[in-house]
Amino acid sequence: MGLFDSLFGSNSDQPKNIKKEVPWIPLVSVGQLEEIAQFSDQKTQIIFKHSTTCGISRMVMNTFVNTYDYTKDQADLYYLDLHSFREVSNETATRFQVQHQSPQLLIIKGGKLLTHSSHGGITDIDINEYL
């Protein structure tokens, strides 16, 4: 073992870069919004609206993914690419009475929007409060 290995650890001691799997459900149709409202009677529904062309949105999404630690039994997690599905994004804002923003996180339970936030405020939401 060399000096650098003893000070900083060897490469074999370093965790492998493992990509975290998040149980995204693609939100691609307006009809899914009614399903989300209905499913929210049984368990929490989460919508993450993402702009694929925005660096801030990408950064917030990466932070969200890295901290997301819930199972499919606890919540359904929907991913909405607002550029590819602009009509769905617009209807999401109308259906749940929020101003369109991106990135944006919405938490729905009992057919109603419980909370939402955008940009850096997304990471301030404690999802545990809504499960």
C-alpha positions, 0 to 999 in steps of 0.5 A, spaced: 500 500 500 502 506 497 502 513 501 497 516 497 493 509 498 494 509 506 492 517 506 486 517 501 484 509 501 485 505 495 480 505 489 478 498 491 475 502 497 471 507 493 464 505 492 462 504 485 458 509 481 451 506 482 446 509 479 440 510 483 433 507 480 427 511 481 420 508 480 418 513 475 411 513 471 411 517 465 406 522 465 404 522 458 397 523 457 391 528 460 387 522 462 392 520 467 391 526 471 384 523 473 387 516 474 392 520 479 386 523 483 383 517 483 389 513 485 391 518 491 385 516 495 389 509 496 396 512 496 400 519 495 401 521 488 407 525 486 408 529 480 415 531 478 415 536 472 421 537 468 424 541 463 429 537 459 433 544 456 434 547 463 440 546 467 437 548 474 431 543 472 436 538 471 440 540 477 434 540 482 432 533 479 438 530 480 438 532 487 431 529 488 433 523 485 439 522 490 435 523 496 428 519 494 428 513 498 421 511 498 418 505 495 412 503 490 408 501 496 408 508 499 407 513 493 407 513 485 412 518 482 410 521 475 415 524 471 413 529 466 417 532 461 413 538 460 417 540 453 414 533 450 407 533 453 406 541 454 398 539 453 399 535 459 403 540 463 398 545 462 392 541 464 396 539 470 396 546 472 389 547 471 387 541 474 391 542 481 390 549 481 397 551 481 401 556 476 406 552 471 413 552 473 419 548 472 422 544 475 416 543 479 413 538 484 406 536 486 404 532 492 396 529 491 392 525 496 385 524 497 384 527 490 387 534 492 393 538 492 397 537 498 403 541 497 407 543 491 414 547 490 419 549 485 426 550 483 430 549 490 424 549 494 423 542 492 428 539 496 425 542 502 419 538 502 419 533 507 415 527 503 414 523 509 409 528 511 404 526 506 405 519 506 
